[in-house]
Amino acid sequence: MKKEIIKHLKLLILLNAFDGIVTHIGVSAGYIEEWNSKTPRKWAQ
């Protein structure tokens, strides 16, 4: 029973970390996209 709980906790922590990383990448990509749209096209190329 105790091993089962630890296994589930580890999985939960792992999923939480993965979710955090994905969110961070999404936010960063959003900022880059926004920055690119603000810069003139001749500089972006």
N, CA, C and O atoms as a Maestro MAE file, in Angstrom:
{
 s_m_m2io_version
 :::
 2.0.0
}

f_m_ct {
 s_m_title
 :::
 protein
 m_atom[180] {
  # First column is atom index #
  i_m_mmod_type
  r_m_x_coord
  r_m_y_coord
  r_m_z_coord
  i_m_residue_number
  s_m_chain_name
  s_m_pdb_residue_name
  s_m_pdb_atom_name
  i_m_atomic_number
  :::
  1 25 0.831 -1.206 0.000 1 A "MET " " N  " 7
  2 3 0.000 0.000 0.000 1 A "MET " " CA " 6
  3 2 0.873 1.267 0.000 1 A "MET " " C  " 6
  4 15 0.616 2.207 -0.753 1 A "MET " " O  " 8
  5 25 1.900 1.278 0.848 2 A "LYS " " N  " 7
  6 3 2.774 2.455 0.940 2 A "LYS " " CA " 6
  7 2 3.533 2.679 -0.368 2 A "LYS " " C  " 6
  8 15 3.682 3.815 -0.819 2 A "LYS " " O  " 8
  9 25 4.012 1.586 -0.976 3 A "LYS " " N  " 7
  10 3 4.738 1.701 -2.250 3 A "LYS " " CA " 6
  11 2 3.827 2.265 -3.336 3 A "LYS " " C  " 6
  12 15 4.256 3.055 -4.177 3 A "LYS " " O  " 8
  13 25 2.578 1.851 -3.303 4 A "GLU " " N  " 7
  14 3 1.579 2.323 -4.269 4 A "GLU " " CA " 6
  15 2 1.418 3.847 -4.165 4 A "GLU " " C  " 6
  16 15 1.376 4.547 -5.177 4 A "GLU " " O  " 8
  17 25 1.330 4.340 -2.941 5 A "ILE " " N  " 7
  18 3 1.164 5.784 -2.699 5 A "ILE " " CA " 6
  19 2 2.391 6.548 -3.195 5 A "ILE " " C  " 6
  20 15 2.260 7.580 -3.853 5 A "ILE " " O  " 8
  21 25 3.574 6.042 -2.879 6 A "ILE " " N  " 7
  22 3 4.819 6.689 -3.312 6 A "ILE " " CA " 6
  23 2 4.895 6.720 -4.837 6 A "ILE " " C  " 6
  24 15 5.303 7.720 -5.426 6 A "ILE " " O  " 8
  25 25 4.500 5.615 -5.467 7 A "LYS " " N  " 7
  26 3 4.499 5.523 -6.932 7 A "LYS " " CA " 6
  27 2 3.575 6.590 -7.528 7 A "LYS " " C  " 6
  28 15 3.931 7.259 -8.498 7 A "LYS " " O  " 8
  29 25 2.398 6.738 -6.940 8 A "HIS " " N  " 7
  30 3 1.431 7.724 -7.428 8 A "HIS " " CA " 6
  31 2 1.931 9.146 -7.197 8 A "HIS " " C  " 6
  32 15 1.734 10.024 -8.037 8 A "HIS " " O  " 8
  33 25 2.576 9.367 -6.057 9 A "LEU " " N  " 7
  34 3 3.123 10.690 -5.761 9 A "LEU " " CA " 6
  35 2 4.214 11.071 -6.749 9 A "LEU " " C  " 6
  36 15 4.256 12.202 -7.233 9 A "LEU " " O  " 8
  37 25 5.093 10.126 -7.046 10 A "LYS " " N  " 7
  38 3 6.174 10.371 -8.009 10 A "LYS " " CA " 6
  39 2 5.597 10.716 -9.372 10 A "LYS " " C  " 6
  40 15 6.079 11.626 -10.047 10 A "LYS " " O  " 8
  41 25 4.567 9.986 -9.774 11 A "LEU " " N  " 7
  42 3 3.915 10.222 -11.066 11 A "LEU " " CA " 6
  43 2 3.283 11.612 -11.092 11 A "LEU " " C  " 6
  44 15 3.374 12.333 -12.085 11 A "LEU " " O  " 8
  45 25 2.644 11.972 -9.986 12 A "LEU " " N  " 7
  46 3 1.999 13.275 -9.878 12 A "LEU " " CA " 6
  47 2 3.015 14.406 -9.984 12 A "LEU " " C  " 6
  48 15 2.787 15.391 -10.687 12 A "LEU " " O  " 8
  49 25 4.139 14.261 -9.281 13 A "ILE " " N  " 7
  50 3 5.214 15.264 -9.316 13 A "ILE " " CA " 6
  51 2 5.784 15.376 -10.723 13 A "ILE " " C  " 6
  52 15 6.046 16.475 -11.212 13 A "ILE " " O  " 8
  53 25 5.972 14.235 -11.363 14 A "LEU " " N  " 7
  54 3 6.511 14.198 -12.723 14 A "LEU " " CA " 6
  55 2 5.572 14.905 -13.694 14 A "LEU " " C  " 6
  56 15 6.010 15.708 -14.518 14 A "LEU " " O  " 8
  57 25 4.283 14.603 -13.594 15 A "LEU " " N  " 7
  58 3 3.291 15.228 -14.472 15 A "LEU " " CA " 6
  59 2 3.225 16.733 -14.226 15 A "LEU " " C  " 6
  60 15 3.097 17.519 -15.165 15 A "LEU " " O  " 8
  61 25 3.311 17.124 -12.970 16 A "ASN " " N  " 7
  62 3 3.277 18.538 -12.605 16 A "ASN " " CA " 6
  63 2 4.479 19.272 -13.188 16 A "ASN " " C  " 6
  64 15 4.343 20.377 -13.715 16 A "ASN " " O  " 8
  65 25 5.653 18.656 -13.092 17 A "ALA " " N  " 7
  66 3 6.872 19.247 -13.645 17 A "ALA " " CA " 6
  67 2 6.763 19.375 -15.160 17 A "ALA " " C  " 6
  68 15 7.131 20.400 -15.734 17 A "ALA " " O  " 8
  69 25 6.256 18.329 -15.797 18 A "PHE " " N  " 7
  70 3 6.087 18.326 -17.253 18 A "PHE " " CA " 6
  71 2 5.134 19.436 -17.677 18 A "PHE " " C  " 6
  72 15 5.387 20.145 -18.650 18 A "PHE " " O  " 8
  73 25 4.040 19.580 -16.940 19 A "ASP " " N  " 7
  74 3 3.056 20.622 -17.216 19 A "ASP " " CA " 6
  75 2 3.691 22.007 -17.087 19 A "ASP " " C  " 6
  76 15 3.428 22.901 -17.892 19 A "ASP " " O  " 8
  77 25 4.524 22.168 -16.068 20 A "GLY " " N  " 7
  78 3 5.213 23.439 -15.858 20 A "GLY " " CA " 6
  79 2 6.152 23.780 -16.998 20 A "GLY " " C  " 6
  80 15 6.215 24.926 -17.441 20 A "GLY " " O  " 8
  81 25 6.884 22.777 -17.473 21 A "ILE " " N  " 7
  82 3 7.832 22.966 -18.580 21 A "ILE " " CA " 6
  83 2 7.079 23.334 -19.856 21 A "ILE " " C  " 6
  84 15 7.467 24.260 -20.568 21 A "ILE " " O  " 8
  85 25 6.006 22.608 -20.137 22 A "VAL " " N  " 7
  86 3 5.201 22.865 -21.344 22 A "VAL " " CA " 6
  87 2 4.624 24.280 -21.296 22 A "VAL " " C  " 6
  88 15 4.638 24.994 -22.300 22 A "VAL " " O  " 8
  89 25 4.122 24.679 -20.143 23 A "THR " " N  " 7
  90 3 3.571 26.031 -19.978 23 A "THR " " CA " 6
  91 2 4.655 27.079 -20.203 23 A "THR " " C  " 6
  92 15 4.426 28.079 -20.883 23 A "THR " " O  " 8
  93 25 5.834 26.850 -19.631 24 A "HIS " " N  " 7
  94 3 6.958 27.785 -19.773 24 A "HIS " " CA " 6
  95 2 7.345 27.944 -21.243 24 A "HIS " " C  " 6
  96 15 7.576 29.058 -21.713 24 A "HIS " " O  " 8
  97 25 7.414 26.822 -21.966 25 A "ILE " " N  " 7
  98 3 7.762 26.849 -23.391 25 A "ILE " " CA " 6
  99 2 6.682 27.604 -24.167 25 A "ILE " " C  " 6
  100 15 6.987 28.398 -25.057 25 A "ILE " " O  " 8
  101 25 5.432 27.353 -23.826 26 A "GLY " " N  " 7
  102 3 4.310 28.023 -24.483 26 A "GLY " " CA " 6
  103 2 4.353 29.525 -24.282 26 A "GLY " " C  " 6
  104 15 4.139 30.290 -25.223 26 A "GLY " " O  " 8
  105 25 4.629 29.948 -23.057 27 A "VAL " " N  " 7
  106 3 4.705 31.375 -22.734 27 A "VAL " " CA " 6
  107 2 5.884 32.013 -23.458 27 A "VAL " " C  " 6
  108 15 5.753 33.095 -24.031 27 A "VAL " " O  " 8
  109 25 7.028 31.350 -23.433 28 A "SER " " N  " 7
  110 3 8.225 31.858 -24.118 28 A "SER " " CA " 6
  111 2 7.976 31.994 -25.617 28 A "SER " " C  " 6
  112 15 8.338 33.001 -26.225 28 A "SER " " O  " 8
  113 25 7.359 30.981 -26.204 29 A "ALA " " N  " 7
  114 3 7.051 31.008 -27.637 29 A "ALA " " CA " 6
  115 2 6.094 32.156 -27.942 29 A "ALA " " C  " 6
  116 15 6.215 32.814 -28.976 29 A "ALA " " O  " 8
  117 25 5.157 32.392 -27.051 30 A "GLY " " N  " 7
  118 3 4.217 33.499 -27.218 30 A "GLY " " CA " 6
  119 2 4.926 34.840 -27.214 30 A "GLY " " C  " 6
  120 15 4.611 35.714 -28.023 30 A "GLY " " O  " 8
  121 25 5.879 35.010 -26.312 31 A "TYR " " N  " 7
  122 3 6.642 36.258 -26.244 31 A "TYR " " CA " 6
  123 2 7.485 36.455 -27.497 31 A "TYR " " C  " 6
  124 15 7.560 37.563 -28.029 31 A "TYR " " O  " 8
  125 25 8.110 35.397 -27.965 32 A "ILE " " N  " 7
  126 3 8.943 35.474 -29.172 32 A "ILE " " CA " 6
  127 2 8.071 35.854 -30.371 32 A "ILE " " C  " 6
  128 15 8.446 36.703 -31.179 32 A "ILE " " O  " 8
  129 25 6.909 35.217 -30.473 33 A "GLU " " N  " 7
  130 3 5.967 35.492 -31.560 33 A "GLU " " CA " 6
  131 2 5.544 36.961 -31.522 33 A "GLU " " C  " 6
  132 15 5.501 37.632 -32.554 33 A "GLU " " O  " 8
  133 25 5.235 37.444 -30.333 34 A "GLU " " N  " 7
  134 3 4.814 38.833 -30.159 34 A "GLU " " CA " 6
  135 2 5.946 39.785 -30.527 34 A "GLU " " C  " 6
  136 15 5.713 40.795 -31.190 34 A "GLU " " O  " 8
  137 25 7.163 39.474 -30.106 35 A "TRP " " N  " 7
  138 3 8.329 40.307 -30.388 35 A "TRP " " CA " 6
  139 2 8.598 40.349 -31.891 35 A "TRP " " C  " 6
  140 15 8.923 41.399 -32.445 35 A "TRP " " O  " 8
  141 25 8.457 39.193 -32.541 36 A "ASN " " N  " 7
  142 3 8.684 39.117 -33.989 36 A "ASN " " CA " 6
  143 2 7.659 39.945 -34.757 36 A "ASN " " C  " 6
  144 15 7.991 40.557 -35.773 36 A "ASN " " O  " 8
  145 25 6.433 39.968 -34.285 37 A "SER " " N  " 7
  146 3 5.397 40.730 -34.982 37 A "SER " " CA " 6
  147 2 5.608 42.237 -34.811 37 A "SER " " C  " 6
  148 15 5.135 43.025 -35.630 37 A "SER " " O  " 8
  149 25 6.316 42.640 -33.749 38 A "LYS " " N  " 7
  150 3 6.571 44.064 -33.509 38 A "LYS " " CA " 6
  151 2 7.794 44.565 -34.267 38 A "LYS " " C  " 6
  152 15 7.893 45.755 -34.564 38 A "LYS " " O  " 8
  153 25 8.724 43.670 -34.582 39 A "THR " " N  " 7
  154 3 9.933 44.092 -35.289 39 A "THR " " CA " 6
  155 2 9.638 44.232 -36.776 39 A "THR " " C  " 6
  156 15 8.853 43.463 -37.332 39 A "THR " " O  " 8
  157 25 10.254 45.194 -37.410 40 A "PRO " " N  " 7
  158 3 10.044 45.360 -38.851 40 A "PRO " " CA " 6
  159 2 10.469 44.107 -39.617 40 A "PRO " " C  " 6
  160 15 11.402 43.411 -39.217 40 A "PRO " " O  " 8
  161 25 9.786 43.832 -40.703 41 A "ARG " " N  " 7
  162 3 10.040 42.615 -41.482 41 A "ARG " " CA " 6
  163 2 11.478 42.543 -41.998 41 A "ARG " " C  " 6
  164 15 12.059 41.459 -42.048 41 A "ARG " " O  " 8
  165 25 12.056 43.673 -42.380 42 A "LYS " " N  " 7
  166 3 13.416 43.644 -42.936 42 A "LYS " " CA " 6
  167 2 14.442 43.181 -41.898 42 A "LYS " " C  " 6
  168 15 15.457 42.583 -42.253 42 A "LYS " " O  " 8
  169 25 14.177 43.457 -40.614 43 A "TRP " " N  " 7
  170 3 15.079 43.000 -39.549 43 A "TRP " " CA " 6
  171 2 14.805 41.545 -39.191 43 A "TRP " " C  " 6
  172 15 15.720 40.813 -38.815 43 A "TRP " " O  " 8
  173 25 13.553 41.127 -39.305 44 A "ALA " " N  " 7
  174 3 13.164 39.767 -38.910 44 A "ALA " " CA " 6
  175 2 13.728 38.712 -39.861 44 A "ALA " " C  " 6
  176 15 13.907 37.555 -39.479 44 A "ALA " " O  " 8
  177 25 14.007 39.118 -41.097 45 A "GLN " " N  " 7
  178 3 14.434 38.116 -42.094 45 A "GLN " " CA " 6
  179 2 15.843 37.649 -41.867 45 A "GLN " " C  " 6
  180 15 16.344 36.812 -42.618 45 A "GLN " " O  " 8
  :::
 }
 m_bond[179] {
  # First column is bond index #
  i_m_from
  i_m_to
  i_m_order
  :::
  1 1 2 1
  2 2 3 1
  3 3 4 2
  4 3 5 1
  5 5 6 1
  6 6 7 1
  7 7 8 2
  8 7 9 1
  9 9 10 1
  10 10 11 1
  11 11 12 2
  12 11 13 1
  13 13 14 1
  14 14 15 1
  15 15 16 2
  16 15 17 1
  17 17 18 1
  18 18 19 1
  19 19 20 2
  20 19 21 1
  21 21 22 1
  22 22 23 1
  23 23 24 2
  24 23 25 1
  25 25 26 1
  26 26 27 1
  27 27 28 2
  28 27 29 1
  29 29 30 1
  30 30 31 1
  31 31 32 2
  32 31 33 1
  33 33 34 1
  34 34 35 1
  35 35 36 2
  36 35 37 1
  37 37 38 1
  38 38 39 1
  39 39 40 2
  40 39 41 1
  41 41 42 1
  42 42 43 1
  43 43 44 2
  44 43 45 1
  45 45 46 1
  46 46 47 1
  47 47 48 2
  48 47 49 1
  49 49 50 1
  50 50 51 1
  51 51 52 2
  52 51 53 1
  53 53 54 1
  54 54 55 1
  55 55 56 2
  56 55 57 1
  57 57 58 1
  58 58 59 1
  59 59 60 2
  60 59 61 1
  61 61 62 1
  62 62 63 1
  63 63 64 2
  64 63 65 1
  65 65 66 1
  66 66 67 1
  67 67 68 2
  68 67 69 1
  69 69 70 1
  70 70 71 1
  71 71 72 2
  72 71 73 1
  73 73 74 1
  74 74 75 1
  75 75 76 2
  76 75 77 1
  77 77 78 1
  78 78 79 1
  79 79 80 2
  80 79 81 1
  81 81 82 1
  82 82 83 1
  83 83 84 2
  84 83 85 1
  85 85 86 1
  86 86 87 1
  87 87 88 2
  88 87 89 1
  89 89 90 1
  90 90 91 1
  91 91 92 2
  92 91 93 1
  93 93 94 1
  94 94 95 1
  95 95 96 2
  96 95 97 1
  97 97 98 1
  98 98 99 1
  99 99 100 2
  100 99 101 1
  101 101 102 1
  102 102 103 1
  103 103 104 2
  104 103 105 1
  105 105 106 1
  106 106 107 1
  107 107 108 2
  108 107 109 1
  109 109 110 1
  110 110 111 1
  111 111 112 2
  112 111 113 1
  113 113 114 1
  114 114 115 1
  115 115 116 2
  116 115 117 1
  117 117 118 1
  118 118 119 1
  119 119 120 2
  120 119 121 1
  121 121 122 1
  122 122 123 1
  123 123 124 2
  124 123 125 1
  125 125 126 1
  126 126 127 1
  127 127 128 2
  128 127 129 1
  129 129 130 1
  130 130 131 1
  131 131 132 2
  132 131 133 1
  133 133 134 1
  134 134 135 1
  135 135 136 2
  136 135 137 1
  137 137 138 1
  138 138 139 1
  139 139 140 2
  140 139 141 1
  141 141 142 1
  142 142 143 1
  143 143 144 2
  144 143 145 1
  145 145 146 1
  146 146 147 1
  147 147 148 2
  148 147 149 1
  149 149 150 1
  150 150 151 1
  151 151 152 2
  152 151 153 1
  153 153 154 1
  154 154 155 1
  155 155 156 2
  156 155 157 1
  157 157 158 1
  158 158 159 1
  159 159 160 2
  160 159 161 1
  161 161 162 1
  162 162 163 1
  163 163 164 2
  164 163 165 1
  165 165 166 1
  166 166 167 1
  167 167 168 2
  168 167 169 1
  169 169 170 1
  170 170 171 1
  171 171 172 2
  172 171 173 1
  173 173 174 1
  174 174 175 1
  175 175 176 2
  176 175 177 1
  177 177 178 1
  178 178 179 1
  179 179 180 2
  :::
 }
}
